[in-house]
Amino acid sequence: MLTIDDLKKHLNIDHNEDDAYIEELILVAKDAVETYINKPLSDCTDAEGNLKPAIRHACRLLVGTWYANRESVVFASPAELPDGVVALLMPLRRFVTPEK
């Protein structure tokens, strides 16, 4: 679905020193997206098992943000979840009505 090579290309990384860290960020991004859209990523694939482009790109944006900002506070420019991620995922989000 998402590969280390895809993310390294997105991040313009040409070394292997951070591969394990990037792989972990990919897993965290997938978990964050599943939580946000309130459904498993397996429900967001085509017939070949590929993730929808919006989800792949949202994961790339999350990994890129977390890779560049490795601490919870960035003093130079505080920011929330990138607007692009919300815009990509909002149409896929499942809203569940609470049971009465």
Secondary structure, 3 states (H helix, E strand, C coil): CCCHHHHHHHHCCCCCCCHHHHHHHHHHHHHHHHHHHCCCHHHHECCCCCECHHHHHHHHHHHHHHHHCCCCCCCCCCCCCCHHHHHHHHHHCCCCCCCC
